[in-house]
């Protein structure tokens, strides 16, 4: 894989308040440059949602209402998130969740495309026993020792997913081959279906 051919890519992760639909309580985006995640350029922030975090959500990501009591609201940071991600490719594990939450908060946002590491892993390792992020990290023996934070926090999970994306990318020769395997149908960036062959003469 020639990483010099990659467009601008951010691996994203969001954490919600447990509501339906969920409101954001944390968002992180880490750029991938020349085949490496760049944590020093990552953006990560806690957010104070308009409705409280449920006890169930806190048990998952350990973010409490007290922790976000003085955090900015989406209205205060959303424009910057939009500016960072506009026109870039994003990647996430089970990407329709993160993409859907972000799109609901930024209805006029248009990413160049959406890579799903879950879909990509299923194509790359069809015999794997499981496809959760934890299972795939174990399967690929990715070393998370240098990843700052803890599991189920947005910055940690985005960094871990970036490492998984790069491990999976090594199985594909080109960017086009990668996106053919990684972009879910109907998502931005999905390759257009090939036009059917036709033996009918053209108008000209």
Backbone as a printed PyTorch tensor [residue, N CA C, xyz], in Angstrom:
tensor([[[  0.8400,  -1.1970,   0.0000],
         [  0.0000,   0.0000,   0.0000],
         [  0.8780,   1.2500,   0.0000]],

        [[  0.6290,   2.1360,  -0.9380],
         [  1.3490,   3.3930,  -1.0220],
         [  0.5240,   4.4580,  -0.2990]],

        [[  0.9320,   4.7870,   0.9280],
         [  0.1440,   5.7340,   1.7160],
         [  0.2460,   7.1590,   1.1820]],

        [[  1.1960,   7.3980,   0.3170],
         [  1.2810,   8.7070,  -0.3030],
         [  0.1110,   9.0060,  -1.2240]],

        [[ -0.6260,   7.9700,  -1.6190],
         [ -1.7920,   8.1600,  -2.4930],
         [ -3.0710,   8.4430,  -1.7060]],

        [[ -3.0010,   8.3550,  -0.3720],
         [ -4.2190,   8.5320,   0.4200],
         [ -4.6280,   9.9970,   0.4500]],

        [[ -5.9130,  10.2530,   0.4060],
         [ -6.3960,  11.6150,   0.6430],
         [ -6.3530,  11.9220,   2.1460]],

        [[ -6.9380,  13.0440,   2.5250],
         [ -6.9810,  13.4240,   3.9480],
         [ -7.9530,  12.4980,   4.6780]],

        [[ -7.4450,  11.8250,   5.7190],
         [ -8.2450,  10.8370,   6.4670],
         [ -8.1800,  11.1630,   7.9510]],

        [[ -9.3510,  11.1680,   8.5870],
         [ -9.4490,  11.2650,  10.0420],
         [-10.1740,  10.0230,  10.5540]],

        [[ -9.6260,   9.3980,  11.5770],
         [-10.3470,   8.3290,  12.2730],
         [-11.1010,   8.9790,  13.4240]],

        [[-12.4000,   8.7170,  13.4990],
         [-13.2480,   9.4000,  14.4660],
         [-13.8830,   8.4070,  15.4290]],

        [[-14.2330,   8.9130,  16.5800],
         [-15.0190,   8.1440,  17.5420],
         [-15.8500,   9.1160,  18.3550]],

        [[-17.0640,   8.7030,  18.6680],
         [-17.9460,   9.5350,  19.4840],
         [-18.4660,   8.7150,  20.6580]],

        [[-18.7640,   9.4030,  21.7390],
         [-19.4410,   8.8050,  22.8930],
         [-20.7080,   9.6180,  23.1440]],

        [[-21.7750,   8.8990,  23.4970],
         [-23.0730,   9.5530,  23.6550],
         [-23.5850,   9.5360,  25.0740]],

        [[-24.7150,  10.2210,  25.2560],
         [-25.3020,  10.3350,  26.5960],
         [-26.2790,   9.2210,  26.9150]],

        [[-26.4430,   8.2880,  25.9850],
         [-27.3550,   7.1720,  26.2270],
         [-28.7830,   7.4500,  25.8100]],

        [[-29.0560,   8.6440,  25.3360],
         [-30.3960,   8.9740,  24.8760],
         [-30.6800,   8.3830,  23.5140]],

        [[-31.9330,   8.4450,  23.1280],
         [-32.3440,   8.0000,  21.8000],
         [-33.1300,   9.1080,  21.1170]],

        [[-32.5580,   9.7850,  20.1380],
         [-31.2080,   9.5900,  19.6040],
         [-30.1670,  10.1560,  20.5590]],

        [[-28.9330,   9.6620,  20.4680],
         [-27.9040,  10.0900,  21.4250],
         [-27.4220,  11.5040,  21.1660]],

        [[-27.1080,  12.1980,  22.2510],
         [-26.4210,  13.4750,  22.1800],
         [-24.9480,  13.2390,  22.4990]],

        [[-24.0890,  14.0110,  21.8760],
         [-22.6490,  13.8230,  22.0560],
         [-22.1830,  14.2610,  23.4310]],

        [[-21.3250,  13.4280,  24.0480],
         [-20.6320,  13.8340,  25.2700],
         [-19.1170,  13.8310,  25.0710]],

        [[-18.6540,  13.2280,  23.9830],
         [-17.2330,  13.2680,  23.6570],
         [-17.0590,  12.9650,  22.1780]],

        [[-16.1490,  13.6660,  21.5500],
         [-15.8340,  13.4260,  20.1410],
         [-14.3330,  13.5490,  19.9660]],

        [[-13.7750,  12.6610,  19.1470],
         [-12.3440,  12.6840,  18.8780],
         [-12.1090,  12.3900,  17.4100]],

        [[-11.0800,  13.0160,  16.8570],
         [-10.6700,  12.7790,  15.4740],
         [ -9.1570,  12.7980,  15.4160]],

        [[ -8.5800,  11.7290,  14.8790],
         [ -7.1190,  11.6320,  14.7820],
         [ -6.7420,  11.4900,  13.3120]],

        [[ -5.8530,  12.3560,  12.8070],
         [ -5.4690,  12.2500,  11.4000],
         [ -4.5160,  11.0850,  11.1660]],

        [[ -4.5950,  10.5350,   9.9550],
         [ -3.6570,   9.5140,   9.5050],
         [ -2.8450,  10.1320,   8.3720]],

        [[ -1.5410,  10.2020,   8.5660],
         [ -0.6500,  10.8640,   7.6110],
         [  0.5130,   9.9290,   7.2990]],

        [[  0.7120,   9.6540,   6.0030],
         [  1.8260,   8.8040,   5.5690],
         [  1.8510,   7.4640,   6.2950]],

        [[  0.6760,   6.8940,   6.4700],
         [  0.5880,   5.5610,   7.0460],
         [  0.7490,   5.4920,   8.5440]],

        [[  0.5850,   6.6350,   9.2230],
         [  0.7020,   6.6330,  10.6800],
         [ -0.3510,   7.5470,  11.2910]],

        [[ -0.9540,   7.1490,  12.4080],
         [ -1.8030,   8.0920,  13.1340],
         [ -0.9400,   9.1710,  13.7750]],

        [[ -1.4730,  10.3770,  13.8630],
         [ -0.7110,  11.4960,  14.4120],
         [ -1.4450,  12.0110,  15.6510]],

        [[ -1.2100,  11.3730,  16.8130],
         [ -1.9360,  11.7740,  18.0230],
         [ -1.6630,  13.2030,  18.4460]],

        [[ -0.4940,  13.7330,  18.0990],
         [ -0.1980,  15.1140,  18.4850],
         [ -1.0970,  16.1140,  17.7660]],

        [[ -1.6900,  15.7070,  16.6450],
         [ -2.6070,  16.5740,  15.8970],
         [ -4.0670,  16.1810,  16.0900]],

        [[ -4.3140,  15.2470,  17.0010],
         [ -5.6900,  14.8040,  17.2290],
         [ -6.4910,  15.8810,  17.9470]],

        [[ -7.7780,  15.8770,  17.7060],
         [ -8.6970,  16.7500,  18.4360],
         [ -9.6390,  15.8700,  19.2560]],

        [[ -9.7770,  16.2060,  20.5160],
         [-10.6610,  15.4520,  21.3940],
         [-11.2460,  16.4020,  22.4230]],

        [[-12.5440,  16.3000,  22.6260],
         [-13.1590,  17.1920,  23.6030],
         [-14.3690,  16.5390,  24.2430]],

        [[-14.5340,  16.8100,  25.5260],
         [-15.7730,  16.4800,  26.2090],
         [-16.8150,  17.5290,  25.8550]],

        [[-18.0830,  17.1290,  25.9080],
         [-19.1860,  18.0280,  25.5930],
         [-20.2760,  17.8960,  26.6470]],

        [[-20.9060,  18.9930,  26.9300],
         [-22.0350,  18.9870,  27.8690],
         [-23.3260,  18.8370,  27.0610]],

        [[-23.9750,  17.6750,  27.1700],
         [-25.1650,  17.4400,  26.3580],
         [-26.3660,  18.1970,  26.9140]],

        [[-27.3940,  18.4180,  26.0870],
         [-28.5710,  19.1420,  26.5650],
         [-29.4050,  18.3480,  27.5690]],

        [[-29.2580,  17.0220,  27.5710],
         [-29.9380,  16.1820,  28.5600],
         [-28.8960,  15.3210,  29.2690]],

        [[-29.1520,  14.9190,  30.5100],
         [-28.1210,  14.2270,  31.2970],
         [-27.6690,  12.9080,  30.6890]],

        [[-26.4590,  12.5110,  31.0520],
         [-25.9240,  11.2060,  30.6850],
         [-26.6280,  10.1360,  31.5160]],

        [[-27.0670,   9.0730,  30.8730],
         [-27.7580,   8.0120,  31.6010],
         [-26.7550,   7.1650,  32.3860]],

        [[-27.2020,   6.5150,  33.4650],
         [-26.3010,   5.6340,  34.2180],
         [-25.7110,   4.5230,  33.3570]],

        [[-26.4900,   3.9900,  32.4160],
         [-25.9730,   2.9290,  31.5450],
         [-24.8080,   3.4380,  30.7150]],

        [[-24.9610,   4.6270,  30.1090],
         [-23.8750,   5.1790,  29.2910],
         [-22.6310,   5.4320,  30.1250]],

        [[-22.8070,   5.9240,  31.3420],
         [-21.6590,   6.1580,  32.2160],
         [-20.9300,   4.8610,  32.5300]],

        [[-21.6770,   3.7740,  32.6940],
         [-21.0290,   2.4870,  32.9750],
         [-20.1710,   2.0390,  31.7940]],

        [[-20.5240,   2.4360,  30.5810],
         [-19.7560,   2.0460,  29.3930],
         [-18.5040,   2.9030,  29.2520]],

        [[-18.6830,   4.2370,  29.2280],
         [-17.5310,   5.0910,  28.9340],
         [-16.9660,   5.8150,  30.1680]],

        [[-17.6280,   5.6750,  31.3060],
         [-17.1500,   6.2490,  32.5770],
         [-17.1220,   7.7810,  32.5660]],

        [[-17.9000,   8.3890,  31.6820],
         [-18.0320,   9.8470,  31.6760],
         [-19.2790,  10.2000,  32.4840]],

        [[-19.1100,  11.0110,  33.5080],
         [-20.2200,  11.3560,  34.3870],
         [-20.7640,  12.7410,  34.0520]],

        [[-21.9450,  13.0060,  34.5670],
         [-22.5110,  14.3430,  34.4020],
         [-21.6380,  15.4000,  35.0820]],

        [[-21.0010,  15.0240,  36.1780],
         [-20.1010,  15.9530,  36.8660],
         [-18.8930,  16.2830,  35.9780]],

        [[-18.4080,  15.2890,  35.2400],
         [-17.2240,  15.4960,  34.4020],
         [-17.4800,  16.4720,  33.2670]],

        [[-18.7430,  16.5600,  32.8290],
         [-19.0470,  17.4490,  31.7010],
         [-19.7820,  18.7190,  32.1410]],

        [[-19.8810,  18.9270,  33.4380],
         [-20.6650,  20.0690,  33.9430],
         [-20.1400,  21.3980,  33.4300]],

        [[-18.8460,  21.5110,  33.2470],
         [-18.2640,  22.7670,  32.7550],
         [-17.7090,  22.6270,  31.3410]],

        [[-18.0000,  21.5220,  30.6710],
         [-17.5260,  21.3030,  29.3030],
         [-18.3000,  22.1970,  28.3360]],

        [[-17.7250,  22.4860,  27.1770],
         [-18.4600,  23.2740,  26.1860],
         [-19.6450,  22.4910,  25.6260]],

        [[-20.5880,  23.2050,  25.0950],
         [-21.7100,  22.5720,  24.4060],
         [-21.3470,  22.3690,  22.9410]],

        [[-22.1670,  21.5760,  22.2590],
         [-21.9350,  21.3750,  20.8320],
         [-21.9810,  22.7020,  20.0740]],

        [[-22.8590,  23.5760,  20.4630],
         [-22.9730,  24.8720,  19.7920],
         [-21.6720,  25.6660,  19.8600]],

        [[-20.8670,  25.4050,  20.8890],
         [-19.6090,  26.1340,  21.0500],
         [-18.4550,  25.5270,  20.2520]],

        [[-18.5210,  24.2340,  19.9710],
         [-17.3910,  23.5830,  19.2930],
         [-17.7540,  22.9870,  17.9380]],

        [[-19.0320,  22.9120,  17.6370],
         [-19.4600,  22.2270,  16.4250],
         [-18.8780,  22.8070,  15.1540]],

        [[-18.7590,  24.1260,  15.0770],
         [-18.2220,  24.7500,  13.8640],
         [-16.7810,  24.3180,  13.6100]],

        [[-15.9940,  24.1680,  14.6750],
         [-14.6090,  23.7400,  14.5070],
         [-14.5330,  22.2840,  14.0740]],

        [[-15.3750,  21.4230,  14.6660],
         [-15.4100,  20.0170,  14.2440],
         [-15.7880,  19.9350,  12.7710]],

        [[-16.7960,  20.6990,  12.3900],
         [-17.2340,  20.7220,  10.9980],
         [-16.0850,  21.1450,  10.0850]],

        [[-15.3700,  22.1890,  10.4580],
         [-14.2660,  22.6740,   9.6320],
         [-13.1600,  21.6310,   9.5130]],

        [[-12.8790,  20.9160,  10.6000],
         [-11.8320,  19.8910,  10.5690],
         [-12.1850,  18.7500,   9.6220]],

        [[-13.4390,  18.3240,   9.6400],
         [-13.8350,  17.1060,   8.9360],
         [-14.4220,  17.3540,   7.5520]],

        [[-14.7580,  18.5840,   7.2260],
         [-15.3800,  18.8750,   5.9390],
         [-14.4470,  18.4780,   4.7930]],

        [[-14.9650,  17.6830,   3.8790],
         [-14.2120,  17.2920,   2.7000],
         [-13.1770,  16.2160,   2.9240]],

        [[-13.0230,  15.7430,   4.1560],
         [-12.0570,  14.6800,   4.4520],
         [-12.7580,  13.3260,   4.4270]],

        [[-11.9870,  12.2880,   4.2840],
         [-12.4830,  10.9450,   4.5300],
         [-12.4830,  10.7100,   6.0360]],

        [[-13.4830,  10.0160,   6.5210],
         [-13.4770,   9.5930,   7.9140],
         [-13.4760,   8.0710,   7.9630]],

        [[-12.9530,   7.5550,   9.0530],
         [-12.9690,   6.1180,   9.2980],
         [-13.4360,   5.8900,  10.7230]],

        [[-14.1630,   4.8030,  10.9380],
         [-14.6330,   4.4520,  12.2750],
         [-14.9760,   2.9740,  12.2770]],

        [[-15.0570,   2.4070,  13.4620],
         [-15.4530,   1.0030,  13.5920],
         [-16.9670,   0.9490,  13.7660]],

        [[-17.6270,   0.1940,  12.8750],
         [-19.0870,   0.2130,  12.8000],
         [-19.5210,   1.6440,  12.4620]],

        [[-19.0090,   2.1190,  11.3350],
         [-18.9830,   3.5440,  11.0240],
         [-20.3580,   4.1820,  10.8930]],

        [[-21.3910,   3.4070,  10.5860],
         [-22.7000,   4.0490,  10.4110],
         [-23.1690,   4.7110,  11.7000]],

        [[-22.6950,   4.2160,  12.8570],
         [-23.0920,   4.8160,  14.1330],
         [-22.4530,   6.1930,  14.2870]],

        [[-21.1330,   6.2520,  14.1740],
         [-20.4280,   7.5220,  14.3380],
         [-20.8210,   8.5160,  13.2490]],

        [[-20.9110,   8.0370,  12.0190],
         [-21.3030,   8.9100,  10.9180],
         [-22.7110,   9.4520,  11.1280]],

        [[-23.6200,   8.5820,  11.5500],
         [-24.9960,   9.0130,  11.7600],
         [-25.1260,  10.0580,  12.8520]],

        [[-24.4100,   9.8670,  13.9650],
         [-24.4720,  10.8430,  15.0570],
         [-23.8760,  12.1760,  14.6130]],

        [[-22.7270,  12.1250,  13.9480],
         [-22.1060,  13.3630,  13.4900],
         [-22.9710,  14.0780,  12.4510]],

        [[-23.5600,  13.3210,  11.5550],
         [-24.3900,  13.9340,  10.5210],
         [-25.6320,  14.5800,  11.1310]],

        [[-26.1610,  13.9690,  12.1770],
         [-27.3320,  14.5660,  12.8190],
         [-26.9670,  15.8830,  13.4920]],

        [[-25.7420,  15.9800,  13.9890],
         [-25.2890,  17.2300,  14.6040],
         [-24.8090,  18.2410,  13.5630]],

        [[-24.4190,  17.7390,  12.3720],
         [-23.9250,  18.6210,  11.3050],
         [-24.6320,  18.2630,  10.0030]],

        [[-25.9010,  18.6190,   9.8650],
         [-26.6770,  18.1640,   8.7090],
         [-26.1480,  18.6420,   7.3610]],

        [[-25.3580,  19.7010,   7.3320],
         [-24.8020,  20.1660,   6.0620],
         [-23.3610,  19.7140,   5.8540]],

        [[-22.8770,  18.7910,   6.6930],
         [-21.5230,  18.2510,   6.5760],
         [-21.4610,  17.2510,   5.4350]],

        [[-20.3990,  17.3400,   4.6400],
         [-20.2260,  16.4250,   3.5190],
         [-18.8020,  15.8630,   3.5250]],

        [[-18.6020,  14.7070,   4.1790],
         [-17.2820,  14.0810,   4.0950],
         [-17.0420,  13.5410,   2.6910]],

        [[-15.7770,  13.3820,   2.3300],
         [-15.4610,  12.8080,   1.0290],
         [-15.8600,  11.3400,   0.9600]],

        [[-15.7830,  10.6560,   2.0900],
         [-16.1250,   9.2490,   2.1290],
         [-16.0520,   8.7140,   3.5440]],

        [[-16.5720,   7.5030,   3.7220],
         [-16.6480,   6.8700,   5.0410],
         [-16.0760,   5.4560,   4.9500]],

        [[-14.9870,   5.2230,   5.6580],
         [-14.3900,   3.8930,   5.7520],
         [-14.8790,   3.2120,   7.0270]],

        [[-15.3150,   1.9760,   6.9030],
         [-15.7920,   1.2200,   8.0600],
         [-14.8240,   0.0790,   8.3300]],

        [[-14.0800,   0.1660,   9.4290],
         [-13.1200,  -0.8930,   9.7300],
         [-13.8050,  -2.2100,  10.0780]],

        [[-15.0540,  -2.1750,  10.5180],
         [-15.7860,  -3.4180,  10.7530],
         [-16.0380,  -4.1310,   9.4320]],

        [[-16.5460,  -3.4030,   8.4510],
         [-16.7780,  -3.9900,   7.1260],
         [-15.4580,  -4.4660,   6.5140]],

        [[-14.4290,  -3.6490,   6.6490],
         [-13.1370,  -3.9910,   6.0800],
         [-12.5610,  -5.2490,   6.7350]],

        [[-12.7130,  -5.3700,   8.0450],
         [-12.2010,  -6.5480,   8.7470],
         [-12.9280,  -7.8170,   8.3070]],

        [[-14.2260,  -7.7060,   8.0790],
         [-14.9760,  -8.8870,   7.6300],
         [-14.5120,  -9.3470,   6.2570]],

        [[-14.1350,  -8.3890,   5.4080],
         [-13.6040,  -8.7400,   4.0960],
         [-12.1920,  -9.2900,   4.1940]],

        [[-11.4150,  -8.7570,   5.1110],
         [-10.0000,  -9.1160,   5.2140],
         [ -9.7970, -10.4200,   5.9650]],

        [[-10.5670, -10.6180,   7.0290],
         [-10.4510, -11.8190,   7.8630],
         [-11.8020, -12.5260,   7.9310]],

        [[-12.2080, -13.1790,   6.8460],
         [-13.5520, -13.7750,   6.8230],
         [-13.7450, -14.9070,   7.8210]],

        [[-12.6710, -15.4560,   8.3260],
         [-12.7830, -16.5780,   9.2700],
         [-12.5660, -16.1340,  10.7150]],

        [[-12.5100, -14.8600,  10.9760],
         [-12.2860, -14.3880,  12.3460],
         [-13.4330, -14.8050,  13.2540]],

        [[-13.1100, -15.0240,  14.5060],
         [-14.1320, -15.4600,  15.4490],
         [-15.0400, -14.3390,  15.9260]],

        [[-14.6010, -13.1000,  15.7970],
         [-15.3960, -11.9560,  16.2270],
         [-14.8530, -10.6960,  15.5980]],

        [[-15.6940,  -9.6900,  15.5350],
         [-15.3130,  -8.4630,  14.8300],
         [-15.4820,  -7.2150,  15.6880]],

        [[-15.5710,  -7.3740,  16.9910],
         [-15.5350,  -6.2020,  17.8540],
         [-14.1440,  -5.5960,  17.7770]],

        [[-14.0290,  -4.3410,  18.1720],
         [-12.7210,  -3.7030,  18.1620],
         [-11.7390,  -4.4780,  19.0350]],

        [[-12.1760,  -4.9130,  20.2160],
         [-11.2980,  -5.6640,  21.1080],
         [-10.8510,  -6.9760,  20.4730]],

        [[-11.7870,  -7.6840,  19.8330],
         [-11.4460,  -8.9680,  19.2190],
         [-10.4530,  -8.7880,  18.0760]],

        [[-10.6130,  -7.7300,  17.3110],
         [ -9.7270,  -7.5100,  16.1720],
         [ -8.3470,  -7.0330,  16.6120]],

        [[ -8.2920,  -6.2370,  17.6720],
         [ -6.9930,  -5.8410,  18.2200],
         [ -6.2300,  -7.0870,  18.6800]],

        [[ -6.9340,  -8.0040,  19.3100],
         [ -6.2910,  -9.2460,  19.7570],
         [ -5.8650, -10.0950,  18.5660]],

        [[ -6.7360, -10.2070,  17.5710],
         [ -6.4360, -11.0220,  16.3880],
         [ -5.2010, -10.5140,  15.6610]],

        [[ -5.0740,  -9.2060,  15.5360],
         [ -3.9780,  -8.6120,  14.7670],
         [ -2.7360,  -8.3320,  15.6130]],

        [[ -2.8270,  -8.5790,  16.9160],
         [ -1.7010,  -8.3490,  17.8360],
         [ -1.2080,  -6.9060,  17.7980]],

        [[ -2.1340,  -5.9750,  17.6230],
         [ -1.7720,  -4.5640,  17.6300],
         [ -1.3900,  -4.1500,  19.0440]],

        [[ -0.2790,  -3.4510,  19.1640],
         [  0.2280,  -3.0080,  20.4560],
         [ -0.3910,  -1.6500,  20.8060]],

        [[ -1.1580,  -1.6050,  21.8710],
         [ -1.8080,  -0.3710,  22.2990],
         [ -1.0740,   0.2980,  23.4590]],

        [[  0.1420,  -0.1510,  23.7390],
         [  0.8580,   0.3680,  24.9100],
         [  1.0890,   1.8630,  24.8310]],

        [[  1.2470,   2.3900,  23.6220],
         [  1.5360,   3.8140,  23.4750],
         [  0.2740,   4.6680,  23.3350]],

        [[ -0.8870,   4.0220,  23.3360],
         [ -2.1400,   4.7590,  23.1610],
         [ -2.5620,   5.3380,  24.5110]],

        [[ -2.7460,   6.6360,  24.5570],
         [ -3.0680,   7.3260,  25.8030],
         [ -4.5570,   7.2130,  26.0940]],

        [[ -4.8870,   6.9620,  27.3650],
         [ -6.2800,   6.9400,  27.7770],
         [ -6.7680,   5.5520,  28.0750]],

        [[ -8.0680,   5.3590,  27.9470],
         [ -8.6570,   4.0680,  28.2700],
         [ -9.7350,   3.7200,  27.2650]],

        [[ -9.9870,   2.4250,  27.1750],
         [-10.9950,   1.8970,  26.2480],
         [-12.3480,   2.5360,  26.5240]],

        [[-13.0990,   2.7560,  25.4440],
         [-14.4240,   3.3710,  25.4680],
         [-14.3830,   4.8740,  25.7170]],

        [[-13.1990,   5.4640,  25.6700],
         [-13.1070,   6.9060,  25.5750],
         [-12.7480,   7.2580,  24.1400]],

        [[-13.2640,   8.3780,  23.6600],
         [-13.2220,   8.6680,  22.2350],
         [-11.7970,   8.7300,  21.6850]],

        [[-10.8810,   9.4020,  22.3760],
         [ -9.5220,   9.5410,  21.8550],
         [ -8.8080,   8.1990,  21.7950]],

        [[ -8.9770,   7.3770,  22.8230],
         [ -8.3410,   6.0580,  22.8490],
         [ -8.8910,   5.1890,  21.7260]],

        [[-10.2070,   5.1440,  21.6130],
         [-10.8190,   4.2710,  20.6070],
         [-10.5060,   4.7370,  19.1910]],

        [[-10.4360,   6.0530,  18.9660],
         [-10.0740,   6.5470,  17.6360],
         [ -8.6420,   6.1500,  17.2860]],

        [[ -7.7180,   6.2640,  18.2400],
         [ -6.3250,   5.8880,  18.0000],
         [ -6.2170,   4.3860,  17.7440]],

        [[ -6.9080,   3.5920,  18.5520],
         [ -6.8720,   2.1420,  18.3600],
         [ -7.4570,   1.7610,  17.0030]],

        [[ -8.5380,   2.4120,  16.6070],
         [ -9.1570,   2.1300,  15.3180],
         [ -8.2340,   2.5450,  14.1760]],

        [[ -7.5030,   3.6380,  14.3480],
         [ -6.5370,   4.0520,  13.3310],
         [ -5.4660,   2.9850,  13.1290]],

        [[ -4.9690,   2.4150,  14.2180],
         [ -3.9740,   1.3490,  14.1110],
         [ -4.5660,   0.1220,  13.4270]],

        [[ -5.8240,  -0.1870,  13.7290],
         [ -6.4870,  -1.3090,  13.0650],
         [ -6.6490,  -1.0230,  11.5730]],

        [[ -7.0780,   0.1810,  11.2280],
         [ -7.2360,   0.5460,   9.8190],
         [ -5.9340,   0.3350,   9.0580]],

        [[ -4.8320,   0.7590,   9.6300],
         [ -3.5510,   0.6320,   8.9370],
         [ -3.1110,  -0.8220,   8.8320]],

        [[ -3.4090,  -1.6230,   9.8460],
         [ -3.1070,  -3.0540,   9.7600],
         [ -3.9050,  -3.6850,   8.6260]],

        [[ -5.1790,  -3.3620,   8.5460],
         [ -6.0290,  -3.9230,   7.4970],
         [ -5.6150,  -3.4260,   6.1190]],

        [[ -5.1970,  -2.1730,   6.0400],
         [ -4.8250,  -1.5870,   4.7470],
         [ -3.6500,  -2.3200,   4.1100]],

        [[ -2.8030,  -2.9410,   4.9180],
         [ -1.6450,  -3.6500,   4.3790],
         [ -2.0500,  -4.8420,   3.5210]],

        [[ -3.2980,  -5.2490,   3.5860],
         [ -3.7730,  -6.3730,   2.7870],
         [ -4.2710,  -5.9340,   1.4130]],

        [[ -4.1920,  -4.6590,   1.1170],
         [ -4.7200,  -4.1240,  -0.1450],
         [ -3.6170,  -3.3420,  -0.8540]],

        [[ -3.5840,  -3.4860,  -2.1610],
         [ -2.4990,  -2.8930,  -2.9300],
         [ -2.6800,  -1.4050,  -3.1700]],

        [[ -3.9300,  -0.9670,  -3.2950],
         [ -4.1800,   0.4190,  -3.6730],
         [ -5.2990,   1.0130,  -2.8250]],

        [[ -5.3670,   2.3430,  -2.8250],
         [ -6.4630,   3.0440,  -2.1520],
         [ -7.8090,   2.6170,  -2.7280]],

        [[ -7.9060,   2.4780,  -4.0470],
         [ -9.1730,   2.0930,  -4.6710],
         [ -9.6080,   0.7030,  -4.2180]],

        [[ -8.6580,  -0.2060,  -4.0930],
         [ -9.0000,  -1.5480,  -3.6010],
         [ -9.4720,  -1.4900,  -2.1580]],

        [[ -8.8400,  -0.6280,  -1.3790],
         [ -9.2340,  -0.4800,   0.0250],
         [-10.6620,   0.0490,   0.1410]],

        [[-10.9730,   1.1120,  -0.5780],
         [-12.3090,   1.6860,  -0.4260],
         [-13.3770,   0.7570,  -0.9810]],

        [[-13.0260,  -0.0550,  -1.9770],
         [-13.9960,  -1.0190,  -2.5000],
         [-14.4130,  -2.0150,  -1.4270]],

        [[-13.4880,  -2.3100,  -0.5130],
         [-13.7740,  -3.2600,   0.5650],
         [-14.3220,  -2.5880,   1.8130]],

        [[-14.0370,  -1.2930,   1.9950],
         [-14.2830,  -0.6600,   3.2920],
         [-15.4740,   0.2860,   3.3420]],

        [[-15.9620,   0.7600,   2.2060],
         [-17.0420,   1.7420,   2.2220],
         [-18.3860,   1.0210,   2.0930]],

        [[-19.2630,   1.1570,   3.0830],
         [-20.5650,   0.4980,   2.9940],
         [-21.3980,   1.0620,   1.8480]],

        [[-22.2320,   0.2300,   1.2330],
         [-23.0940,   0.7280,   0.1620],
         [-23.9610,   1.8860,   0.6430]],

        [[-24.0900,   2.8890,  -0.1880],
         [-24.9120,   4.0370,   0.1510],
         [-24.2150,   5.1010,   0.9610]],

        [[-23.0080,   4.8030,   1.4460],
         [-22.2460,   5.7810,   2.2140],
         [-21.4530,   6.6760,   1.2650]],

        [[-21.1090,   7.8850,   1.7000],
         [-20.2420,   8.7260,   0.8750],
         [-18.9430,   8.0080,   0.5330]],

        [[-18.5170,   8.1400,  -0.7220],
         [-17.2760,   7.5280,  -1.1580],
         [-17.4120,   6.1350,  -1.7180]],

        [[-18.6200,   5.5560,  -1.6730],
         [-18.8090,   4.2070,  -2.2070],
         [-18.5450,   4.2130,  -3.7060]],

        [[-17.7630,   3.2520,  -4.1910],
         [-17.4980,   3.2050,  -5.6280],
         [-18.7980,   3.0390,  -6.4120]],

        [[-18.8860,   3.7120,  -7.5430],
         [-20.0570,   3.5830,  -8.3850],
         [-20.0590,   2.2070,  -9.0400]],

        [[-21.2340,   1.5750,  -9.1640],
         [-21.2730,   0.2750,  -9.8440],
         [-20.8450,   0.4220, -11.2940]],

        [[-20.1980,  -0.6070, -11.8010],
         [-19.7540,  -0.5720, -13.1880],
         [-20.9560,  -0.5250, -14.1170]],

        [[-20.8440,   0.2390, -15.1670],
         [-21.9240,   0.3160, -16.1480],
         [-22.0290,  -1.0100, -16.8760]],

        [[-23.2500,  -1.5050, -17.1100],
         [-23.4030,  -2.7850, -17.8180],
         [-22.9000,  -2.6740, -19.2430]],

        [[-22.3020,  -3.7760, -19.7210],
         [-21.8730,  -3.7930, -21.1060],
         [-23.0980,  -3.7700, -22.0220]],

        [[-22.9580,  -3.1410, -23.1260],
         [-24.0800,  -3.0590, -24.0660],
         [-23.5510,  -3.2130, -25.4800]],

        [[-24.2690,  -4.0170, -26.2600],
         [-23.8990,  -4.1900, -27.6620],
         [-24.7410,  -3.2970, -28.5620]],

        [[-25.6340,  -2.5070, -27.9480],
         [-26.4570,  -1.6150, -28.7500],
         [-25.6090,  -0.4780, -29.2990]],

        [[-25.8130,  -0.1020, -30.5330],
         [-25.0300,   1.0080, -31.0810],
         [-25.3920,   2.3190, -30.3990]],

        [[-24.4280,   3.1900, -30.2790],
         [-24.6850,   4.5030, -29.6850],
         [-25.3810,   5.4230, -30.6500]],

        [[-25.8070,   6.5740, -30.1240],
         [-26.4870,   7.5590, -30.9600],
         [-25.5550,   8.1390, -32.0110]],

        [[-24.2780,   8.1370, -31.7430],
         [-23.3380,   8.7650, -32.6570],
         [-22.5540,   7.7050, -33.4150]]])
